[in-house]
Amino acid sequence: MAELAPPGAFDIAALTEALRVLVLSPDVSAITTRQADNGLWGDNFLAFQPSERDEIEEVGTVAQYRRLVQLGVPNTTRPYRLADRILFRTLSRDQDPELLGEFAIPAEEEPKFTEVFRSLVREGACAALAEAGREEDPRLRGAAHKVVSAMSAFLRSPLAEDPFIKKGGGFQLHPDATPPTWWSLAMLSAMPSLQRERAGFLERLGQYLSQPAPTRSFMAAIGNHTMKPFYILLGDPIELDPKAKGLPKDIPLALHFVELLAGIGAEQLAAAPNASQGFMRLLEDVDSAGIWHPKNLRSQPKASTPLTYHCWPLAPDDGELASRQADITFRLACIAKRLGWQLEYS
């Protein structure tokens, strides 16, 4: 109703009631009741999932905040107000260790890398705030330009072609490399004015994301602190399954990537071959009523990565066909709208 329906297609009272029910729903309550009074979830910012290795007990603040956005919770409600306070503080020069979240101890152990940890948190905060509709806030715009400048320097450097170093029998991302991340791409996708101001950068970014992502296994490291590179984008991350007639192997991830690219521009999406081909293949299974309806849909597509926790699924699989179709039908329509396609309503 709020995102896809044309003006006048529904009564405002119906939307208001739907939002009231949503805010009180078990899905939303399961998230909001775990938020601490300081605005954080799990005392961390960036975790996509719990991790025993990293002593992370639950999904972090950025992912939970973004999930509330995806579920449609109004951005004026209390969970946002609490989180906004601390997220905006991460964009400042405030030296409070709390603003480093899960990186507070690593930063204390290696103070010279504090700003690198802070920059990583800043990217996540920028993505969350931009998607929640804060894109014109001057604090966010200033931080976003810093993120874009770091990415732009990387894309212009030799590291863009070979961003790895050999370390301990394996490979790590070069410590000076600042490639695109899922957070920085989400931030850009939600900030049209920033896109207009950095048009030349967007062209370089589109070219970079059109190349196949490397298959080499590697880790990301800041000083002695190593992380799994879930968040890093080194090209088009979408793999197509030839056995499934070119469907993406991870449909939720493909839809998320396509939607972010669509928010930046149709030309960026068209330049990424796997992403654009996977999107068109999904559209082939849309029926005459506009519903995604592939043959033999026995279950909801599963995500193979925690990257899409915040946006998949929004409708749990209750065993009925409609619940298995709802998310993809909705996503395809959202992508089409972002691309400027004409939607038909019935």
Phi, psi and omega in degrees: 000314185282327189255333188241333184290142178288161178304135178083003183279346181212161179278136181302325179297325179293319178294318179300316179293320179298321178292322178298314179297320180299311183300327181268002186288155178301324180299317180285319180298326179298334178270309188293328181289347180263001179279133179280166181296336179278002177097349183272156167250126175063020180056024176220163182258317199247359184295131175275341183197163174299150180213114178294322180302317183265007181058039177259120187269339181203168179303142188276179188296315183297313181294319180292319178299313181294329178292320176300321177298314182294326179287346177094014179293129181304139185282007176261359185280167188301317181304322178291316182300318179296313184289324182301323181303312185279328179294318178293328177295328179293340179277349184267188177262016179301127184266010180301124180303334179302331183283356175263350177052237183293348181262007182298314181291311176304322180291325177293323180286328180226078187303331183293345179258008183304316183293330177291316176299317182297322179295323179294315177298320181299321179298314179297318180296320179299317179299313183297312183293321179296316181292337180275004177093017179263020193297340180261003177294128184299330178295318179291318181298320179296315179294322181297320178297325176296317179298314181295320180298320178294317177296318182299317178299320178296313184295336179272349187264164175299338180296337179297330180274327180216090186269015188250154168230152178275133183210120174057040179083001178224199181235146174231156172294136179303136184298339179268357182282131176233068183286170173302152174232167176298329179287314181294326177293319178296320178300311180300317183298332183263006184232079182303323181293323176296321178300317180295325182283338183237048185297319179297320177297318181300324178296315178296320179297316179300319178296320181294317182281356177273346181275153179298137176291142180296146180268354182297137175281135180206168175241157173257139183223142169235107188061233178268001182267117180252149183222150171290137188277043178308320195273353188267138176245117180243026182145192178291114186275001189270129174252136179259147183257106181297335179288339179252030177059037174087010174293147175299141178294324176242095185296316178302317180295317180299315180297321180296313181296315180299318181295321178294316178296320179298327178291338179269325178157148181300327181292326177293320178293316181297331183284340181267101192298313182292318180298313183291321178294319178297321178297313180295326178294320177296323180295334179297337182264012175274128184277183185295341178269001179088011182259134175293118190215071178287164178287146172055047178278094186270341180203166178289137177305141183259145175275142179260000182219149177285357181304329185262017179308318188290339186234001183216135341275157173271329177250114180295150179284108181261013180093347179269149182302319184301321181291334179281339181264337194300309185299312184291320176302314179297314182297315180299320179293319178298317179297314179302318179295319180294331178280354180084016179287153178278120179265141175257140184240147177220000000 
